[in-house]
Amino acid sequence: MDYVEEGLIYSEESYVIQGAIYEVYKHFGCGLLESVYHEALTIELSLRNIPFQTQKEIALSYKNIALNQKFKTDIICFDKIIIELKSVKSLEPIHYAQLLNYMRLTNIKLGLLVNFNSLKKVQIERIVL
């Protein structure tokens, strides 16, 4: 692929994922609920034959004791890239912290923090653990 950046982890996978994200934004633009973008993105990933899991439940433990509380990731693609979706005025440090925590808990090294509520274009932040 000509547009894949060399030296980045999972560059080919993240390139095709970003194409799907841009397609959803091209269709809807900004201003909708996160749940709309989430559903549309899962459809687009399916259409592109990109393997993914949505709302995967992750078990938590504290000092080796299982917690009743669990968290759900928005989307995991290729079993190695977490996509955290937002539709907010601007990304805040708490959004980055949330994704980093999910990455640490799942031992996934690459995350894409996506904000669909941007006027010019969808905002995609690439986070490497």
C-alpha positions in Angstrom: 0.0 0.0 0.0 1.4 3.3 -1.0 -0.2 5.3 1.8 0.9 3.1 4.7 3.5 4.6 6.9 6.5 2.4 7.4 7.8 1.8 10.9 4.5 2.1 12.6 3.0 -0.9 14.4 0.1 -2.4 12.6 0.3 0.2 9.9 -1.6 -1.8 7.2 -4.4 -2.7 9.7 -4.8 0.8 11.0 -4.8 2.2 7.4 -7.8 0.1 6.4 -9.6 0.8 9.7 -9.1 4.6 9.2 -10.5 4.2 5.7 -13.7 2.8 7.2 -13.8 5.6 9.8 -13.4 8.2 7.1 -16.2 6.6 5.1 -18.6 6.8 8.1 -17.7 10.4 8.7 -18.1 11.2 5.0 -21.6 9.8 5.1 -22.8 11.4 8.4 -20.5 14.3 9.1 -20.5 15.5 12.7 -23.2 16.1 15.3 -24.7 12.7 15.9 -24.6 10.5 18.9 -21.7 8.2 19.5 -24.0 5.2 19.2 -24.9 6.1 15.6 -21.2 6.2 14.6 -20.6 3.0 16.5 -23.3 1.1 14.6 -22.4 2.6 11.3 -18.7 1.8 11.8 -19.4 -1.9 12.6 -21.4 -2.1 9.4 -18.6 -0.5 7.4 -16.0 -2.8 9.0 -18.1 -5.8 8.0 -18.5 -4.5 4.4 -14.7 -4.2 4.2 -14.2 -7.7 5.7 -12.2 -6.2 8.6 -12.3 -8.6 11.6 -13.7 -7.0 14.7 -15.4 -7.5 18.0 -17.8 -5.0 19.4 -18.6 -4.3 23.0 -16.2 -7.0 24.1 -16.5 -7.5 27.9 -13.2 -7.4 29.7 -13.0 -8.9 33.2 -11.2 -7.0 35.9 -9.4 -8.0 39.0 -7.9 -6.4 42.1 -5.0 -8.1 43.8 -5.8 -11.3 41.9 -9.5 -11.2 43.1 -12.1 -11.0 40.3 -14.3 -8.0 40.4 -18.0 -8.0 39.5 -17.4 -4.9 37.5 -16.4 -5.3 33.9 -15.8 -2.9 31.1 -16.7 -3.0 27.4 -14.5 -1.9 24.7 -16.1 0.0 21.8 -14.4 -2.0 19.0 -11.4 -4.3 18.8 -10.1 -5.0 15.3 -7.7 -7.7 14.2 -7.6 -8.8 17.9 -4.8 -6.1 18.3 -6.2 -2.6 17.8 -8.7 -0.9 20.2 -11.0 1.7 18.7 -12.5 4.1 21.3 -15.2 6.2 19.8 -16.3 9.7 21.0 -18.6 12.4 19.8 -17.5 15.3 21.9 -16.6 19.0 21.4 -13.0 18.2 21.9 -10.9 15.3 23.2 -9.8 15.7 26.8 -7.0 14.1 28.8 -9.6 11.7 30.4 -10.4 10.3 27.0 -6.8 9.5 26.4 -6.5 8.0 29.9 -9.6 5.8 29.3 -8.1 4.3 26.1 -4.7 3.8 27.7 -6.3 2.0 30.6 -8.2 -0.3 28.2 -5.0 -0.9 26.4 -3.1 -1.9 29.5 -5.9 -4.1 30.8 -6.1 -6.0 27.5 -2.4 -5.9 26.7 -3.2 -4.4 23.3 -0.4 -2.1 22.0 -2.3 0.1 19.6 -5.4 2.2 20.1 -7.3 4.7 17.9 -9.1 7.4 19.7 -11.7 8.7 17.3 -13.8 11.9 17.7 -16.6 12.2 15.1 -17.8 15.6 16.4 -15.2 17.6 14.5 -16.4 20.1 11.9 -13.5 19.8 9.4 -12.9 16.1 9.5 -13.0 13.2 11.9 -10.2 13.3 14.5 -8.2 10.1 14.8 -5.5 9.9 17.5 -3.1 7.0 17.3 -2.0 5.8 20.8 0.8 3.3 21.2 1.4 1.6 24.5 
